Amino acid sequence: MDLKLIYIAFFTSIFGCFAQNDTLQNPYIKSYSDKITASAYYLDTSNSFEIASDNTDPKIYLNLIPNRREQIGFNLNYKIIDVTIGFAPKFLGGNKGDSHSKNFNFNTRFYYKKWMQSFTFINQKGFYISEDNFTAQLPQMRTTKIGGSTSYIFNDKFSFKTLVNQNEWQTKSSGSFIPTFSFYYTNIDFNTPDSSPGDIYVFTLTPSYFYNFVISDRVLIGAGIGLGAGINDIDGDTSALYQADLNLKLAYNQDRFFAFASLNATSFDQDEKVDPRLNDNIVTLKLSAGYRFDPPKKVKEIYDKANEKIGL
């Protein structure tokens, strides 16, 4: 098994201002911020693209799909410390292409009162073209995406953390309207003699609604949908852009053991008047199971001392 992806995130005191106050009593939300959370996961994630052209007969739709998509890994979380190690081994069915194909994904979120800030970094090498029954390899193609979103959660009774991690649990059904502003920069380089790198800038505003439906004390279904619009700039050519978001989660939770399956999809589609169009899709399927436990006394002492000195 080749090591294809290692990413380690350690949130130091610079992010302390984003830490959400979990000590407030809320009968709709249960917090596990005082526990160490360890989990294993399977992840299928990729940033794929679709090239569409109306000036041909028949119309052309080419899908550019990364060779490496599937990952397995481990996560350890305590307070604001979050460490993840992941692998993208070739034996997984969604990982194609030669050993030089790469897929590096980093995602994180910070909370401050009702505000949520996300950050995304995706670096991929090695794609293939898919059109009906035709496929062709693009082993040197690279894409890099950097960006994130800023959201405001209106309802204090709704736990967004229940949807995105297991540091909280929604105890009573609740939902919230959440408007989101997103910005992404993407660089695409086919690395062929007759092509040059392209720069894409995306700005969107997306109203969305999320709801956690509590089926029992241990099971819930979380869902969210958003539809928005904005501006797309490709190498100086500006056009209208439409965004669609879908979030689904089925989760089982005990104070110690938890497991969940989640699906997150974001699609950016250019206006149909633009030809050719380059549509952008980010899809993530995650299966995870984990265990919570009390931190060792020494670990807690070190963290508390650091918190007193520098305010983590």
C-alpha positions as CSV (number, residue, x, y, z in Angstrom):
1,M,0.0,0.0,0.0
2,D,1.5,3.3,-1.0
3,L,1.1,6.3,1.2
4,K,-0.9,8.8,-1.0
5,L,-2.2,11.4,1.5
6,I,-1.0,12.6,4.8
7,Y,-2.4,15.8,6.2
8,I,-2.0,16.9,9.8
9,A,-3.9,20.0,11.1
10,F,-2.9,21.4,14.5
11,F,-5.0,24.5,15.5
12,T,-2.8,26.7,17.7
13,S,-3.7,29.8,19.7
14,I,-4.1,31.9,16.6
15,F,-7.5,30.2,16.1
16,G,-8.5,30.6,19.8
17,C,-10.9,33.4,19.0
18,F,-13.0,31.1,16.9
19,A,-13.6,28.6,19.7
20,Q,-17.3,28.3,20.5
21,N,-18.4,28.6,24.1
22,D,-19.8,25.1,24.8
23,T,-20.4,25.6,28.5
24,L,-23.7,27.4,27.9
25,Q,-26.7,25.2,28.9
26,N,-28.9,24.3,25.9
27,P,-31.5,21.6,26.2
28,Y,-31.4,21.1,22.4
29,I,-27.7,20.4,22.2
30,K,-25.2,18.1,24.0
31,S,-21.5,19.0,23.8
32,Y,-18.6,16.6,24.0
33,S,-15.8,19.2,23.9
34,D,-14.3,17.8,27.1
35,K,-13.7,14.4,25.6
36,I,-11.0,13.0,23.3
37,T,-12.7,11.8,20.1
38,A,-10.9,9.0,18.1
39,S,-12.4,7.7,14.8
40,A,-11.6,5.8,11.6
41,Y,-13.2,6.8,8.3
42,Y,-13.7,5.9,4.7
43,L,-13.9,8.9,2.3
44,D,-14.8,9.3,-1.3
45,T,-14.1,12.9,-2.3
46,S,-13.1,14.7,-5.5
47,N,-13.3,18.0,-7.3
48,S,-14.5,17.1,-10.8
49,F,-15.3,19.3,-13.8
50,E,-17.7,19.2,-16.7
51,I,-17.0,20.9,-20.1
52,A,-20.2,21.6,-22.0
53,S,-20.5,23.1,-25.5
54,D,-23.7,24.0,-27.3
55,N,-22.0,25.1,-30.5
56,T,-21.6,21.5,-31.7
57,D,-23.9,18.9,-33.0
58,P,-24.4,16.8,-31.1
59,K,-23.7,18.8,-27.9
60,I,-20.4,17.9,-26.2
61,Y,-20.3,17.1,-22.5
62,L,-16.9,16.0,-21.2
63,N,-16.4,15.0,-17.6
64,L,-12.9,15.5,-16.1
65,I,-12.7,13.1,-13.1
66,P,-9.7,12.7,-10.7
67,N,-7.9,9.4,-10.7
68,R,-7.6,9.3,-6.9
69,R,-10.8,9.8,-4.9
70,E,-11.1,7.2,-2.2
71,Q,-9.3,7.5,1.2
72,I,-9.2,5.7,4.5
73,G,-7.8,7.3,7.6
74,F,-7.9,8.1,11.3
75,N,-8.8,11.2,13.3
76,L,-8.0,12.4,16.8
77,N,-9.7,15.4,18.3
78,Y,-9.5,17.2,21.6
79,K,-10.7,20.8,22.2
80,I,-9.3,22.8,19.3
81,I,-6.6,20.2,18.4
82,D,-7.6,18.1,15.4
83,V,-5.1,15.6,13.9
84,T,-6.0,13.5,10.8
85,I,-3.9,11.0,8.9
86,G,-5.3,9.6,5.6
87,F,-4.3,7.3,2.8
88,A,-5.4,6.9,-0.8
89,P,-4.3,3.3,-1.6
90,K,-4.5,2.1,-5.2
91,F,-6.4,-1.0,-4.3
92,L,-9.6,1.0,-3.5
93,G,-12.0,0.8,-6.5
94,G,-12.2,4.5,-7.1
95,N,-8.4,5.1,-7.3
96,K,-7.3,4.7,-10.9
97,G,-4.3,5.8,-12.9
98,D,-0.6,5.4,-12.2
99,S,1.3,5.8,-8.9
100,H,2.0,9.5,-9.7
101,S,-1.7,10.4,-9.3
102,K,-2.4,12.4,-6.2
103,N,-5.4,13.7,-4.2
104,F,-4.8,16.0,-1.2
105,N,-7.9,17.4,0.6
106,F,-7.9,19.6,3.7
107,N,-11.1,21.0,5.2
108,T,-11.8,22.7,8.5
109,R,-14.3,24.9,10.2
110,F,-14.2,27.6,13.0
111,Y,-17.0,28.9,15.1
112,Y,-17.6,32.2,16.8
113,K,-21.0,32.6,18.5
114,K,-23.4,32.3,15.5
115,W,-20.8,32.6,12.8
116,M,-19.2,29.7,11.1
117,Q,-16.1,30.0,8.8
118,S,-15.0,27.0,6.6
119,F,-11.7,26.6,4.7
120,T,-11.0,24.2,1.9
121,F,-7.8,23.2,0.1
122,I,-7.8,20.6,-2.7
123,N,-4.8,19.6,-4.8
124,Q,-5.2,16.9,-7.4
125,K,-3.0,15.4,-10.1
126,G,-4.0,12.8,-12.6
127,F,-7.4,12.9,-14.3
128,Y,-9.3,11.0,-16.9
129,I,-11.9,12.1,-19.5
130,S,-15.2,10.3,-19.4
131,E,-17.8,10.7,-22.3
132,D,-20.4,7.9,-22.6
133,N,-18.3,4.8,-23.2
134,F,-15.1,6.7,-24.0
135,T,-12.3,7.3,-21.5
136,A,-8.9,8.8,-21.9
137,Q,-6.1,9.5,-19.3
138,L,-4.7,12.9,-18.5
139,P,-1.9,11.8,-16.1
140,Q,-0.2,15.2,-15.9
141,M,-3.4,17.3,-15.4
142,R,-3.3,19.3,-12.1
143,T,-6.0,21.3,-10.3
144,T,-5.6,23.4,-7.1
145,K,-8.6,24.9,-5.3
146,I,-8.4,27.3,-2.3
147,G,-11.4,28.9,-0.7
148,G,-14.1,28.8,1.9
149,S,-17.4,30.1,3.1
150,T,-18.8,32.4,5.8
151,S,-22.2,31.4,7.3
152,Y,-24.5,32.8,9.9
153,I,-26.6,30.4,12.0
154,F,-29.8,32.1,13.0
155,N,-31.3,29.5,15.4
156,D,-29.4,28.9,18.7
157,K,-31.3,25.6,19.1
158,F,-29.8,24.1,15.9
159,S,-26.4,22.3,16.1
160,F,-24.5,22.7,12.9
161,K,-21.6,20.7,14.5
162,T,-23.8,17.7,14.7
163,L,-23.9,17.7,10.9
164,V,-20.1,18.2,10.3
165,N,-18.5,16.3,13.2
166,Q,-19.4,14.4,16.4
167,N,-18.3,17.0,19.0
168,E,-22.0,17.9,19.5
169,W,-25.3,16.0,19.4
170,Q,-28.7,17.4,18.6
171,T,-31.0,16.2,21.4
172,K,-34.3,17.7,20.2
173,S,-35.3,18.3,16.5
174,S,-34.4,21.7,15.3
175,G,-33.5,23.6,12.1
176,S,-32.1,27.0,11.0
177,F,-32.0,29.3,8.1
178,I,-28.3,29.8,7.2
179,P,-27.2,32.3,4.5
180,T,-23.7,31.6,3.2
181,F,-21.1,33.7,1.3
182,S,-18.5,31.6,-0.6
183,F,-15.3,32.4,-2.4
184,Y,-13.1,29.9,-4.3
185,Y,-10.0,30.2,-6.5
186,T,-9.2,27.3,-8.8
187,N,-6.1,26.8,-11.0
188,I,-6.4,24.2,-13.8
189,D,-3.4,23.1,-15.7
190,F,-3.6,20.3,-18.4
191,N,0.2,20.3,-18.7
192,T,0.1,19.7,-22.4
193,P,2.2,21.5,-25.0
194,D,-0.8,23.3,-26.6
195,S,-2.4,24.5,-23.3
196,S,-1.8,27.0,-20.6
197,P,-3.0,27.2,-17.0
198,G,-6.4,28.8,-16.3
199,D,-7.5,30.8,-13.3
200,I,-11.1,30.6,-12.0
201,Y,-12.6,32.9,-9.4
202,V,-16.0,32.2,-7.9
203,F,-18.1,34.5,-5.6
204,T,-21.6,33.3,-4.5
205,L,-24.3,34.1,-2.0
206,T,-26.4,31.1,-1.1
207,P,-29.5,31.1,1.2
208,S,-29.9,27.6,2.8
209,Y,-31.9,25.7,5.3
210,F,-30.7,22.9,7.6
211,Y,-32.6,20.6,9.9
212,N,-31.7,17.9,12.3
213,F,-34.5,15.4,12.7
214,V,-34.1,13.5,16.0
215,I,-35.6,10.0,15.5
216,S,-34.6,8.7,19.0
217,D,-32.1,9.5,21.7
218,R,-29.4,7.7,19.6
219,V,-30.4,8.2,16.0
220,L,-30.9,11.3,13.8
221,I,-31.1,12.4,10.2
222,G,-29.6,15.7,9.3
223,A,-30.3,17.5,6.0
224,G,-29.6,20.8,4.3
225,I,-30.2,22.4,1.0
226,G,-29.1,25.7,-0.5
227,L,-29.6,27.5,-3.8
228,G,-27.7,30.6,-4.7
229,A,-26.1,32.7,-7.4
230,G,-23.0,34.7,-8.0
231,I,-20.2,35.6,-10.4
232,N,-17.7,33.4,-12.2
233,D,-14.4,34.8,-13.6
234,I,-12.3,32.6,-15.9
235,D,-9.1,34.4,-17.0
236,G,-10.9,37.7,-17.1
237,D,-14.2,36.5,-18.7
238,T,-17.0,37.1,-16.3
239,S,-20.4,35.4,-16.3
240,A,-23.3,34.5,-14.0
241,L,-22.9,31.5,-11.8
242,Y,-25.4,29.3,-10.0
243,Q,-24.7,27.2,-6.9
244,A,-26.5,24.2,-5.4
245,D,-25.6,22.6,-2.1
246,L,-26.9,19.3,-0.7
247,N,-26.0,17.9,2.8
248,L,-27.3,14.6,4.2
249,K,-26.3,12.7,7.4
250,L,-27.5,9.5,9.1
251,A,-25.9,9.3,12.6
252,Y,-25.9,6.9,15.6
253,N,-24.6,8.3,18.9
254,Q,-23.8,7.1,22.4
255,D,-21.8,9.1,24.9
256,R,-18.8,6.8,24.0
257,F,-19.4,5.1,20.6
258,F,-20.7,6.8,17.5
259,A,-21.0,6.1,13.8
260,F,-22.4,8.0,10.8
261,A,-22.7,8.2,7.0
262,S,-22.7,11.7,5.3
263,L,-23.0,13.0,1.8
264,N,-22.0,16.6,0.9
265,A,-22.3,18.0,-2.6
266,T,-21.6,21.5,-4.0
267,S,-22.2,22.3,-7.7
268,F,-21.2,25.5,-9.5
269,D,-22.8,25.8,-12.9
270,Q,-22.1,28.6,-15.4
271,D,-24.9,30.4,-17.2
272,E,-26.1,28.4,-20.3
273,K,-25.3,31.3,-22.6
274,V,-21.6,30.9,-21.9
275,D,-20.0,28.5,-24.5
276,P,-18.0,26.5,-23.8
277,R,-19.0,26.2,-20.1
278,L,-16.8,24.8,-17.3
279,N,-19.0,23.5,-14.5
280,D,-17.4,22.6,-11.1
281,N,-18.5,19.9,-8.7
282,I,-17.3,18.9,-5.2
283,V,-18.8,15.7,-3.8
284,T,-17.8,14.0,-0.6
285,L,-19.2,10.7,0.8
286,K,-17.9,9.8,4.3
287,L,-18.4,6.7,6.5
288,S,-17.0,7.0,10.0
289,A,-17.0,5.2,13.4
290,G,-15.4,6.3,16.6
291,Y,-15.1,6.4,20.3
292,R,-14.9,9.1,22.9
293,F,-13.0,8.9,26.1
294,D,-11.7,11.1,29.0
295,P,-8.4,12.7,28.3
296,P,-5.4,11.4,30.3
297,K,-4.7,13.5,33.4
298,K,-1.4,14.6,32.1
299,V,-2.8,15.7,28.7
300,K,-5.5,17.7,30.5
301,E,-3.0,19.4,32.8
302,I,-0.8,20.4,29.9
303,Y,-3.8,21.7,27.9
304,D,-5.2,23.7,30.9
305,K,-1.8,25.3,31.6
306,A,-1.4,26.3,28.0
307,N,-5.0,27.7,28.0
308,E,-4.2,29.8,31.1
309,K,-1.1,31.3,29.5
310,I,-2.0,31.9,25.9
311,G,-5.8,31.4,25.8
312,L,-6.3,28.5,23.4
